[in-house]
């Protein structure tokens, strides 16, 4: 008697039982979708205060939000020695289990930044719930919970609004760094140091946390991008602002687009040049433990505005503007390099470059790299090209004197 078909039938039936459902499924109406989260260091304790910005589904639709008058998000916060412990503790106050697949923003409170951030990203690499492409910023002169509580004009979800603000600033202005968890962890794992964009609050945070604060043309409080924080061994050392921050990002080859005002013959900063292409190469030489840092920049742009007379039909006038543009860029880069040397923080990847190109030289200076970097000579070269002047040769409102 052939029993083979009977055995196969039982095997097939057993396989079908395993495919009948999702064993770990979770219903959407049982989840609290986290759009942003932040970490603050609890004063005088080895604990973190972890804050979650959770979406209120009934208020996110435009019509529903307008009719109910409710904010689109709510804030939950819990304290624990570990960040994962705070995740789980939140279940005591939240009606739904937190869901992190749509988390856009991770805010580091300034207290956490000053005490050290190396330990707070371990959970991102272990937990399947968290996203490595989450945008990271540092709360400047405030804590993470204050940033996350603020409502944002235009955007329904404040975390999404802050992320867009950070990306736009990095893309078209160049004084902040668009960085996510994955890039940050990789940066901290190398020989150099890292920078993270800062965000500060303008106005009264308590007013900004109320929906009534949004019911006017000028809001009472908002989040603005503010410089870049310099980290050494995971600890915040200081801030780079304005043109110095842009100079640092120039060296890091992170400038996508920016605007620089240069001098005409008679008026200072009267010509606006939009940089739309920039390429930076770095190189390091070592002679008897004396380092020379080479930075070569090639940039291109166009004239977008002229507030003084200049005859743009003449080649020599354009060449003069290119010289002014190169000098201004070089000035910003040197300021940034000198600021980093004062902090003894190699945020420009020179250590990794030396290790890659000359491992034997790196072995000679790696134990004293901070001092070598701080005393290094600077060699900055900038070539600037103006490729367009718009649709007009001479400014309409100015006459040649």
Buried (B, 14 or more C-beta within 10 A) or exposed (E): EEEEEEEEEEEEEEEEEEEEEEEEEEEEEEBBBBBBBBBBBBEEEEBBBBBBBBBBBEBBEEEBBEEEEEBBBBBBBBBBEBBBBBBEBBBEEBEBEBBBEBBBBBBBBBBBBEBBBEEBBEBBEEEEBBBBEBBBBBBBEBBBBBBBBBBBEEBBBBBBBBBBBBBEBBBEBBBBBBBBBBBBBEBBEEBBBBBBBBBBBEBEBEBBBBEEBBEEEEBBBBBBBBBBBBBBEBBBBBBBBEBBBBBBBBBBBBBBBBBBBBBBEEBEBBBBBBBBEBEBEBBBBBEEEEBEBBBBBBBBBBBEEBBBBBEBEEEEBBEBBBEBBBBBBBBBBBBBBEBBBEBBBBBBBBBBBBBEEBEEBBEBBBEEBBEBBBEBEBEBEBBBBBEEBEEEEBBEEBEEE
